[in-house]
């Protein structure tokens, strides 16, 4: 089969009009998912946009402009952030305000440490630590663990009562998203979440459940509600926060490696070797630390934008620079920030039903594609324990300062079980993350 022609090479500078349109296209591809994470966790969508833009620019600099990727909000940390923020409101927990950002910063440090180890020891140790039988069930835990949140958002009003109007809005939003994903082609098929949010929002306006007054009152240029350490809060370290958030980094790390392998195939360059997995992982780490330092969620490379690259065959790094700059400008636009806050809860709930289900299904897909044999008791035990502990909310509490629970506990136990149970199989790195 003849290979499709490359429209723009990685280092090729596009024409002004081409640069503008293709950059906005990448902005749209990441927009829905990036603002959904802060919307679910009570963070600022405007700050999330700015941190994603800055993080992307930093990532491009660290990878020497050789990896065309956009960094957006990571879904893996939704539940941990919600859990930590709940502890912040409990005086008896011993958890200080802003601890979720401290945890996010430590996640970025973890990425950076992994990058350093890769520099010194290569990548084979990751194969042994993160095989599909561990990563697949942990990814499923992320999606299934968030399922109740999506359903509640789609069915209950702000008072916590069942509301048929909310149910209808959630179902209409979900339907629009599904139809866009299934029946459209080209670029629209890459942004079904954004289309679903826009469609659900318009339907909500028709039903009269959207208050546009905040948009009218907002200024065009407005400083977002940054949360800066030692200015807005005093950061404090506790092992409890460390154990609630850092072990979850296992999933984005595996996701990052998979994205780099797929992206290498799309652009027909071995990005694992040049600029190197250590550099791209370090880019993720530094970007996440910067995001945490201004009040944004942890970031990760986005598969949505890789999909856009595969469709357009325009690989220019300048397009991602443009998208990042637009994201930063949008974050400082008060009316856009206000508009994002007026999106009704059932609209976000409707798209979340699909998104969280896809996350869970992608974990199952990893198990199927890598032919994990569940007739082997070893594999059955590892996956079963991870699923029940992660979804069931199991926890280990020692005093007030030490706590290991939910997804973090499931991730650690999965890694340990894989190391200690007999019959461990070495998986080929490329096959493990095959697209």
MARFISE-156391 format. One line per field, with one value per residue (C-alpha): chain; z, x, y; residue in one letter; residue number from 1. Coordinates in Angstrom, 3 decimals, m for minus. Layout:
BEGIN
kette: c(A,...)
c3: c(Z,...)
c1: c(X,...)
c2: c(Y,...)
rest: c(a,...)
nr: c(NUM,...)
***
This chain:
BEGIN
kette: c(A,A,A,A,A,A,A,A,A,A,A,A,A,A,A,A,A,A,A,A,A,A,A,A,A,A,A,A,A,A,A,A,A,A,A,A,A,A,A,A,A,A,A,A,A,A,A,A,A,A,A,A,A,A,A,A,A,A,A,A,A,A,A,A,A,A,A,A,A,A,A,A,A,A,A,A,A,A,A,A,A,A,A,A,A,A,A,A,A,A,A,A,A,A,A,A,A,A,A,A,A,A,A,A,A,A,A,A,A,A,A,A,A,A,A,A,A,A,A,A,A,A,A,A,A,A,A,A,A,A,A,A,A,A,A,A,A,A,A,A,A,A,A,A,A,A,A,A,A,A,A,A,A,A,A,A,A,A,A,A,A,A,A,A,A,A,A,A,A,A,A,A,A,A,A,A,A,A,A,A,A,A,A,A,A,A,A,A,A,A,A,A,A,A,A,A,A,A,A,A,A,A,A,A,A,A,A,A,A,A,A,A,A,A,A,A,A,A,A,A,A,A,A,A,A,A,A,A,A,A,A,A,A,A,A,A,A,A,A,A,A,A,A,A,A,A,A,A,A,A,A,A,A,A,A,A,A,A,A,A,A,A,A,A,A,A,A,A,A,A,A,A,A,A,A,A,A,A,A,A,A,A,A,A,A,A,A,A,A,A,A,A,A,A,A,A,A,A,A,A,A,A,A,A,A,A,A,A,A,A,A,A,A,A,A,A,A,A,A,A,A,A,A,A,A,A,A,A,A,A,A,A,A,A,A,A,A,A,A,A,A,A,A,A,A,A,A,A,A,A,A,A,A,A,A,A,A,A,A,A,A,A,A,A,A,A,A,A,A,A,A,A,A,A,A,A,A,A,A,A,A,A,A,A,A,A,A,A,A,A,A,A,A,A,A,A,A,A,A,A,A,A,A,A,A,A,A,A,A,A,A,A,A,A,A,A,A,A,A,A,A,A,A,A,A,A,A,A,A,A,A,A,A,A,A)
c3: c(0.000,m0.928,2.078,2.393,1.492,4.379,4.255,6.738,8.195,11.926,11.470,8.520,9.056,7.752,5.834,8.087,7.176,7.357,10.730,12.140,10.995,11.842,15.270,16.096,14.964,17.559,20.166,19.528,19.672,23.230,24.494,25.637,27.654,29.079,30.569,31.673,34.268,36.193,35.873,37.605,40.291,41.194,39.685,37.304,33.597,32.702,34.756,33.244,29.740,30.640,32.347,29.371,26.990,29.066,29.638,25.912,25.153,27.856,26.506,22.992,24.312,26.332,23.396,21.078,18.931,17.679,19.253,17.907,20.962,23.010,26.799,28.356,31.690,32.823,33.639,35.835,38.724,38.852,41.760,43.737,43.457,44.539,47.492,48.605,48.302,50.525,53.140,52.975,54.238,57.211,60.065,61.679,58.603,59.156,55.435,54.668,51.958,48.555,49.316,46.035,44.232,46.347,45.314,41.659,41.952,43.391,40.403,38.127,40.204,39.789,35.984,36.107,38.276,35.848,32.996,34.842,35.391,31.689,30.831,33.004,32.708,29.441,29.076,29.711,33.435,32.542,30.616,33.752,36.021,33.842,31.844,30.400,33.179,35.647,33.543,31.878,35.108,36.642,33.605,34.019,37.668,36.582,34.285,36.461,39.609,38.019,36.648,39.664,39.321,35.683,36.458,39.401,37.303,34.656,36.982,40.101,40.432,42.649,45.676,45.127,44.071,40.981,38.159,34.906,33.058,33.998,32.798,29.425,28.999,29.904,27.440,24.614,25.205,25.266,22.069,20.199,21.304,20.263,16.881,16.171,17.047,14.941,11.888,11.152,9.281,9.254,11.907,13.432,14.338,16.481,18.534,19.496,23.112,22.076,19.677,22.416,24.925,22.412,21.406,25.012,25.937,23.149,24.195,27.811,26.712,24.959,28.180,30.172,32.607,31.563,33.292,30.857,33.197,34.376,30.731,30.271,33.478,32.827,31.356,28.103,29.734,33.248,35.557,36.235,39.841,40.045,43.159,43.778,46.683,49.510,48.001,48.127,50.389,52.393,50.919,53.348,52.702,54.145,53.278,53.055,50.066,48.526,48.682,47.410,44.228,43.278,42.718,40.208,38.003,36.846,34.411,32.730,32.432,30.562,28.517,27.651,26.355,24.262,22.781,21.838,20.085,18.165,17.311,16.030,13.580,12.502,11.763,10.629,13.032,16.065,18.782,21.487,20.404,19.137,21.092,23.477,25.867,28.745,27.250,26.491,29.975,31.496,29.445,31.005,34.453,34.211,32.597,35.446,38.083,36.394,36.213,39.932,40.725,39.285,40.289,37.288,37.152,36.127,32.344,29.870,26.115,24.309,21.986,20.447,18.934,17.677,15.894,14.245,13.066,11.522,9.646,8.436,7.921,9.036,11.645,12.072,15.648,14.912,14.958,18.583,19.476,17.951,19.781,23.083,22.611,21.812,24.954,27.087,25.505,26.027,29.699,30.145,28.383,31.169,28.983,27.816,31.415,32.509,29.607,30.718,34.236,32.870,31.248,33.095,35.170,33.143,29.953,31.507,32.971,29.559,27.884,31.000,30.704,27.353,28.266,31.492,29.762,27.008,29.629,31.205,27.800,26.761,29.731,28.559,25.030,26.303,27.868,24.690,22.220,24.268,24.555,28.352,29.137,31.921,31.990,33.888,37.574,37.947,35.523,36.900,40.461,39.607,37.589,40.041,43.064,41.259,40.135,43.502,45.582,43.159,42.545,46.048,47.615,49.872,52.099,54.588,57.310,59.902,62.144,60.534,58.352,56.478,54.088,50.991,49.230,46.087,42.789,44.375,46.601,43.689,41.499,44.095,44.926,41.211,40.668,43.758,42.812,39.320,40.797,43.468,41.861,39.911,36.138,35.156,31.393,29.702,27.192,24.082,24.534,21.080,21.221,24.646,23.351,19.842,18.428)
c1: c(0.000,1.346,2.206,0.210,2.081,3.431,1.820,4.227,7.392,8.143,10.551,8.732,7.247,3.661,2.214,0.436,m3.126,m2.175,m0.490,m3.575,m6.181,m4.209,m3.226,m6.873,m7.720,m5.309,m6.737,m10.237,m8.998,m7.698,m10.174,m13.106,m11.084,m8.696,m11.479,m13.499,m10.901,m10.929,m14.714,m14.979,m12.415,m13.454,m10.361,m10.239,m10.694,m8.915,m5.844,m5.940,m5.848,m2.930,m0.978,m1.553,m0.282,2.791,3.419,3.267,5.795,8.129,7.705,8.598,11.728,12.902,12.353,14.267,11.192,11.284,8.073,4.810,2.556,0.083,m0.089,m3.555,m5.191,m4.717,m7.848,m5.895,m5.808,m9.485,m10.399,m7.164,m7.586,m11.234,m10.245,m7.411,m9.581,m12.186,m9.486,m8.454,m11.930,m11.657,m9.698,m9.137,m7.306,m4.131,m4.087,m3.446,m5.037,m3.411,m2.223,m3.692,m1.300,1.604,0.609,0.469,3.941,5.262,3.752,5.814,8.896,8.130,8.008,11.361,12.927,11.674,13.224,16.550,16.420,15.654,18.710,20.925,19.286,17.332,13.693,13.644,13.004,9.692,8.656,9.062,7.373,4.369,3.132,m0.400,m1.723,m0.999,m1.608,m4.814,m6.802,m5.479,m6.765,m10.109,m10.185,m9.802,m12.829,m15.074,m14.135,m15.414,m18.621,m20.753,m19.568,m20.676,m24.092,m24.703,m23.782,m26.260,m29.179,m29.006,m29.530,m27.325,m29.469,m28.625,m32.164,m33.156,m34.111,m35.676,m34.524,m30.937,m31.414,m32.727,m29.859,m27.337,m28.843,m29.032,m25.393,m24.344,m26.314,m24.730,m21.267,m21.850,m23.354,m20.432,m17.907,m19.627,m21.000,m18.597,m15.313,m12.126,m11.536,m15.040,m14.476,m11.510,m13.475,m16.744,m16.366,m16.219,m19.156,m21.147,m20.474,m21.476,m24.618,m25.601,m24.963,m27.237,m29.947,m29.589,m30.074,m33.290,m34.504,m33.596,m31.106,m28.128,m27.406,m25.475,m25.268,m21.706,m20.561,m22.196,m20.618,m17.133,m14.356,m12.685,m9.244,m9.149,m6.550,m7.430,m7.602,m4.039,m3.053,0.616,2.537,3.567,1.243,m2.201,m1.369,1.492,2.530,3.014,4.238,2.525,3.071,m0.693,m0.888,2.210,0.662,m2.721,m1.358,2.157,1.438,m1.250,1.566,2.033,m0.854,0.176,3.735,2.488,0.165,3.051,5.185,2.295,1.709,5.375,5.377,2.184,3.410,6.673,4.672,2.540,5.493,7.743,10.557,11.844,11.052,11.943,15.591,15.642,15.107,14.624,11.971,13.887,13.496,9.784,9.152,11.120,8.989,5.872,7.415,8.506,5.185,3.261,5.397,4.746,1.010,0.921,2.824,0.047,m2.997,m3.479,m3.993,m1.261,m0.783,m0.049,0.367,m2.983,m4.059,m6.658,m3.942,m2.052,m5.287,m5.340,m1.746,m2.664,m5.588,m3.957,m0.371,0.742,3.435,4.915,5.940,4.903,1.257,1.604,3.354,0.382,m2.176,m0.335,m0.305,m4.034,m4.733,m2.830,m4.701,m8.068,m7.167,m6.747,m10.053,m12.577,m15.618,m14.348,m13.528,m17.015,m18.603,m16.895,m18.295,m21.856,m21.804,m24.519,m23.458,m25.542,m23.734,m20.392,m22.022,m23.274,m19.869,m18.282,m20.421,m18.792,m15.304,m15.044,m16.462,m13.865,m11.109,m12.305,m12.681,m9.169,m7.840,m9.784,m8.500,m4.913,m5.531,m7.137,m4.583,m1.680,m3.347,m3.259,m4.182,m6.773,m6.675,m3.414,m4.231,m1.440,m3.010,m6.496,m5.346,m3.443,m6.263,m8.974,m7.202,m6.478,m10.107,m11.734,m9.300,m9.384,m13.140,m14.105,m12.166,m9.992,m7.652,m4.825,m4.785,m2.026,m2.728,m3.724,m0.674,m0.396,m3.065,m2.941,m6.236,m8.235,m6.410,m3.021,m3.244,m4.455,m1.555,1.091,m0.406,m0.629,3.048,4.069,1.964,3.435,6.943,6.421,4.031,5.763,5.505,6.192,6.486,8.613,6.579,8.053,8.067,6.740,4.016,2.879,1.979,1.037,m1.584)
c2: c(0.000,3.462,5.620,8.847,12.003,14.091,17.551,19.157,17.671,17.950,20.862,22.438,25.900,26.221,29.151,31.720,30.668,26.996,27.580,29.324,26.778,23.642,25.014,25.763,22.238,20.801,23.187,21.831,18.245,18.629,21.226,19.069,16.566,19.170,21.321,18.284,17.230,20.540,20.685,17.298,18.070,21.609,23.218,26.167,25.302,28.561,27.618,24.114,25.625,27.884,25.095,22.779,25.456,26.257,22.544,21.848,24.609,23.249,19.713,20.895,22.635,19.612,17.232,19.622,20.200,16.597,15.219,16.705,16.262,18.265,17.884,18.092,17.259,13.644,11.614,9.200,11.681,12.686,10.400,10.995,14.783,14.589,12.382,14.675,17.807,16.102,15.487,19.143,20.091,17.707,19.346,15.940,14.575,16.572,17.422,21.086,23.212,22.864,19.331,18.046,20.397,19.160,15.625,16.690,18.231,14.954,13.128,15.380,14.609,10.892,11.238,13.030,10.317,7.656,9.670,9.725,5.944,5.417,7.531,5.332,1.887,1.859,0.781,m2.965,m2.558,m0.888,m4.011,m6.062,m3.516,m2.647,m5.664,m5.662,m7.925,m5.090,m1.966,m3.229,m3.812,m0.561,1.370,m0.411,0.689,4.324,4.168,1.997,3.885,7.100,5.582,6.548,10.156,10.287,8.808,11.139,14.162,13.040,12.346,14.547,18.302,20.529,19.628,15.952,14.980,12.994,15.369,14.138,17.265,16.452,12.879,14.073,16.544,13.853,11.372,13.946,14.913,11.263,10.563,13.483,12.364,8.755,9.680,12.025,9.325,6.660,8.407,11.265,11.086,13.111,15.749,15.606,11.966,13.075,15.643,13.884,15.075,18.726,18.277,16.523,19.320,22.014,20.094,19.396,23.024,24.321,21.840,23.018,26.644,25.608,23.945,27.046,25.545,27.696,30.998,33.203,36.185,35.291,35.462,38.854,40.185,38.783,40.913,39.986,40.002,38.602,37.041,33.381,32.090,30.785,28.825,29.565,27.991,30.364,32.983,31.371,28.424,26.978,23.615,20.752,17.214,14.135,10.500,10.144,12.480,10.904,7.422,8.593,10.167,9.053,5.310,6.308,7.657,4.060,4.511,7.809,6.496,3.431,5.648,7.973,5.115,3.833,7.283,7.656,4.282,5.054,8.548,7.064,4.959,7.931,10.242,7.364,8.283,6.372,8.905,6.356,6.710,10.302,12.486,9.550,8.292,9.854,13.334,12.961,11.542,14.420,16.810,15.290,15.606,19.226,20.217,18.550,20.306,23.661,22.922,22.076,25.282,27.476,25.414,23.117,19.326,16.844,16.735,13.987,13.565,13.380,10.590,12.916,15.079,12.044,11.119,14.547,14.032,10.684,12.263,15.496,14.190,17.680,16.912,20.391,21.198,24.802,23.692,22.597,25.846,27.667,25.505,26.053,29.835,29.830,27.763,30.288,33.212,31.461,30.976,34.739,35.491,36.079,35.476,32.083,31.100,32.208,30.324,27.119,27.490,27.783,24.335,22.369,19.363,16.844,17.903,16.996,13.888,12.781,12.927,11.417,8.288,7.587,8.789,6.814,3.757,4.106,4.325,1.083,m0.565,0.499,m1.438,m4.477,m3.893,m3.949,m7.364,m8.743,m7.342,m8.637,m12.050,m12.182,m15.786,m15.925,m19.687,m19.128,m18.710,m16.168,m13.692,m14.281,m13.583,m10.388,m8.830,m9.914,m8.452,m5.167,m4.769,m5.515,m3.449,m0.519,m0.365,m1.469,1.394,m0.769,1.237,0.868,3.538,3.811,6.781,10.077,10.619,7.323,6.161,3.985,3.422,2.795,2.973,3.709,0.638,m1.500,m0.331,m1.148,m4.547,m5.373,m4.541,m6.559,m9.582,m9.591,m9.645,m12.325,m14.823,m17.609,m17.974,m14.363,m13.879,m11.208,m9.212,m7.639,m3.865,m3.014,m5.647,m4.494,m1.038,m1.953,0.378)
rest: c(x,x,x,x,x,x,x,x,x,x,x,x,x,x,x,x,x,x,x,x,x,x,x,x,x,x,x,x,x,x,x,x,x,x,x,x,x,x,x,x,x,x,x,x,x,x,x,x,x,x,x,x,x,x,x,x,x,x,x,x,x,x,x,x,x,x,x,x,x,x,x,x,x,x,x,x,x,x,x,x,x,x,x,x,x,x,x,x,x,x,x,x,x,x,x,x,x,x,x,x,x,x,x,x,x,x,x,x,x,x,x,x,x,x,x,x,x,x,x,x,x,x,x,x,x,x,x,x,x,x,x,x,x,x,x,x,x,x,x,x,x,x,x,x,x,x,x,x,x,x,x,x,x,x,x,x,x,x,x,x,x,x,x,x,x,x,x,x,x,x,x,x,x,x,x,x,x,x,x,x,x,x,x,x,x,x,x,x,x,x,x,x,x,x,x,x,x,x,x,x,x,x,x,x,x,x,x,x,x,x,x,x,x,x,x,x,x,x,x,x,x,x,x,x,x,x,x,x,x,x,x,x,x,x,x,x,x,x,x,x,x,x,x,x,x,x,x,x,x,x,x,x,x,x,x,x,x,x,x,x,x,x,x,x,x,x,x,x,x,x,x,x,x,x,x,x,x,x,x,x,x,x,x,x,x,x,x,x,x,x,x,x,x,x,x,x,x,x,x,x,x,x,x,x,x,x,x,x,x,x,x,x,x,x,x,x,x,x,x,x,x,x,x,x,x,x,x,x,x,x,x,x,x,x,x,x,x,x,x,x,x,x,x,x,x,x,x,x,x,x,x,x,x,x,x,x,x,x,x,x,x,x,x,x,x,x,x,x,x,x,x,x,x,x,x,x,x,x,x,x,x,x,x,x,x,x,x,x,x,x,x,x,x,x,x,x,x,x,x,x,x,x,x,x,x,x,x,x,x,x,x,x,x,x,x,x,x,x,x,x,x,x,x,x,x,x,x,x,x,x,x,x,x,x,x)
nr: c(1,2,3,4,5,6,7,8,9,10,11,12,13,14,15,16,17,18,19,20,21,22,23,24,25,26,27,28,29,30,31,32,33,34,35,36,37,38,39,40,41,42,43,44,45,46,47,48,49,50,51,52,53,54,55,56,57,58,59,60,61,62,63,64,65,66,67,68,69,70,71,72,73,74,75,76,77,78,79,80,81,82,83,84,85,86,87,88,89,90,91,92,93,94,95,96,97,98,99,100,101,102,103,104,105,106,107,108,109,110,111,112,113,114,115,116,117,118,119,120,121,122,123,124,125,126,127,128,129,130,131,132,133,134,135,136,137,138,139,140,141,142,143,144,145,146,147,148,149,150,151,152,153,154,155,156,157,158,159,160,161,162,163,164,165,166,167,168,169,170,171,172,173,174,175,176,177,178,179,180,181,182,183,184,185,186,187,188,189,190,191,192,193,194,195,196,197,198,199,200,201,202,203,204,205,206,207,208,209,210,211,212,213,214,215,216,217,218,219,220,221,222,223,224,225,226,227,228,229,230,231,232,233,234,235,236,237,238,239,240,241,242,243,244,245,246,247,248,249,250,251,252,253,254,255,256,257,258,259,260,261,262,263,264,265,266,267,268,269,270,271,272,273,274,275,276,277,278,279,280,281,282,283,284,285,286,287,288,289,290,291,292,293,294,295,296,297,298,299,300,301,302,303,304,305,306,307,308,309,310,311,312,313,314,315,316,317,318,319,320,321,322,323,324,325,326,327,328,329,330,331,332,333,334,335,336,337,338,339,340,341,342,343,344,345,346,347,348,349,350,351,352,353,354,355,356,357,358,359,360,361,362,363,364,365,366,367,368,369,370,371,372,373,374,375,376,377,378,379,380,381,382,383,384,385,386,387,388,389,390,391,392,393,394,395,396,397,398,399,400,401,402,403,404,405,406,407,408,409,410,411,412,413,414,415,416,417,418,419,420,421,422,423,424,425,426,427,428,429,430,431,432,433,434,435)
***
